Amino acid sequence: MQAGRIYLDNCVTTCPAPEVLTEMQPYWEKKFWFPGTFISTGESTNSLINKAQNTIAETLEASAQEIHFTSGGTLANNIAIKGLANAYKQQGKHIIVSVVDYPDLLTNAAYLEKNGFEVTYLSSDSEGFISLEELKQAIRKDTILFMTTAVNHTVGTIQPLSDIKAVLDSADHKIYYHLDAGQGYGKIPLNVNELGIDTMSISAHKIHGPQGIGALYQRTGTKLAQLIHGVKRVDNLQTGGLSIALIAGFAKAVELAFSDFETNIAYLRELSNYLLERIEKEISDVELNGPRGEKRAPHNINVSIDFIEGEAITMMLDQKGITVATGSACASEGLKANYVLMAMGKTHIQSHGSMKFTVSRYTTKAELDETVQALKEITKELRHRSPLYLAMTKEK
C-alpha cells in the first residue's frame, strides 16, 4: 500500500498481510514445482495443496476434497453456475437470482438466458434483502438453481441464508444452491452443511491474501459440467497451472482471518459503527444505505450525502490521500446510477451521492478520524458550490 495513504476500499481488495508475503516467498524462489507423483518435488507440492485445502475446509465445516482452487472468485462463480446449469438442464431450465446480486451472478444469468434457460429475478426491499415469500412463489417444477450473494457488495446486507435454505428445502424436488461468498467469507460464519450450500465461491484478496487465487466449494455428489478443458495440473475444474505460491498465501490468509474470528469481527464492527456514528453526528443530510446492526456486514458502511455527488467526494478524498469508493466494487468505472441502490428504491440523486467505506483489521480509529475531518471539509466546500443546496438552505 502507498505509504501514508488511508485505504478504506477493502470491499474491492485488501492489502496482503505481511505474514502472507513471507509465506509465499519460498514458493516464488525455490519451491515453485507443480504437483506430481514419484518424485520429491511433486510430492512436496501435493502436500502443500492438501494442507491448504484442509485449512479452508475446516472454516466451512467441509471436507478437503470439496475445495477446488481457481484463479479467483469470478472464475469460481462461472465454473459453478454454468457447471450446475448444464449438468442438470435435463431436469429443468429455470434459474432464480435477485436484482441486487453481484455482477458475476447477473452476467451468468444473462448468458444462460441467451442459451435457452429461463431466469426469474427477485426484487429487493429498501434495505437490500430479498423476499422469502417471493422466492417461494418463484419456484417451479423445472427450477434447478437458486443463486445469491451472501453479503451485498454495495451496502453490506447479509441475506437470510438459513431461511433461504428452509424455502429451498420445502420444494418438492432438489434445487441447487450456489452462494457467492466473496464479501462474506471471513466476515460472517459460513457452515456449508447448516446452510445447505451446494457450491460456493471465495477469494483470497478479500481477506488479506494475494490477488489471483480463489476457491470453489463443491459439495460431494454435486455434478458440474466441465467449463474449462485442458491438462490437469492442480485441479480438474480449473485445468492448467495455478501458482503454488498464491495457494500458500491463500492458506496463510485464511489461517490469520480465522485464528481469532470473533475478535476480528468485533473489531471491524466497532470501527464501522464508530465511523457511521461520527458521519451521522457531524455531517447533515446523510442517509445510511442498507440495514443497521447485525444484519449488516461488519466492515461496510454505505451512505448517501445529499446535494453533492459521490464521484466528486471520492476524487477530492483521493487528493488528500484517502481511498474510498462510490458505487459498487468492481463496477464503478462509469457514472451510471448504482443498480443495487436503484433496486432498493433510491433515487438517481441518492445513488450518485453514495459513498462506501469498508474497513479492515489494519484500519485504525485515527485514520477514521482523519477521514471524517476531510469528509466534513469537502462536503462543506462542495455544498457551497451547489445551487440546489444553497436554494434549499435559503428556504429553511
Secondary structure as GFF3:
##gff-version 3
##sequence-region A 1 396
A	DSSP	beta_strand	6	7	.	.	.	ID=ss1
A	DSSP	alpha_helix	18	29	.	.	.	ID=ss2
A	DSSP	alpha_helix	40	60	.	.	.	ID=ss3
A	DSSP	three_ten_helix	64	66	.	.	.	ID=ss4
A	DSSP	beta_strand	67	70	.	.	.	ID=ss5
A	DSSP	alpha_helix	73	87	.	.	.	ID=ss6
A	DSSP	beta_strand	94	98	.	.	.	ID=ss7
A	DSSP	alpha_helix	103	114	.	.	.	ID=ss8
A	DSSP	beta_strand	118	122	.	.	.	ID=ss9
A	DSSP	alpha_helix	132	138	.	.	.	ID=ss10
A	DSSP	beta_strand	143	149	.	.	.	ID=ss11
A	DSSP	alpha_helix	161	169	.	.	.	ID=ss12
A	DSSP	beta_strand	176	180	.	.	.	ID=ss13
A	DSSP	alpha_helix	192	195	.	.	.	ID=ss14
A	DSSP	beta_strand	199	203	.	.	.	ID=ss15
A	DSSP	three_ten_helix	204	206	.	.	.	ID=ss16
A	DSSP	beta_strand	214	218	.	.	.	ID=ss17
A	DSSP	alpha_helix	244	259	.	.	.	ID=ss18
A	DSSP	alpha_helix	261	282	.	.	.	ID=ss19
A	DSSP	beta_strand	286	288	.	.	.	ID=ss20
A	DSSP	three_ten_helix	293	295	.	.	.	ID=ss21
A	DSSP	beta_strand	300	305	.	.	.	ID=ss22
A	DSSP	alpha_helix	310	319	.	.	.	ID=ss23
A	DSSP	beta_strand	322	323	.	.	.	ID=ss24
A	DSSP	alpha_helix	339	343	.	.	.	ID=ss25
A	DSSP	alpha_helix	348	352	.	.	.	ID=ss26
A	DSSP	beta_strand	354	358	.	.	.	ID=ss27
A	DSSP	alpha_helix	365	384	.	.	.	ID=ss28
A	DSSP	alpha_helix	387	395	.	.	.	ID=ss29
###
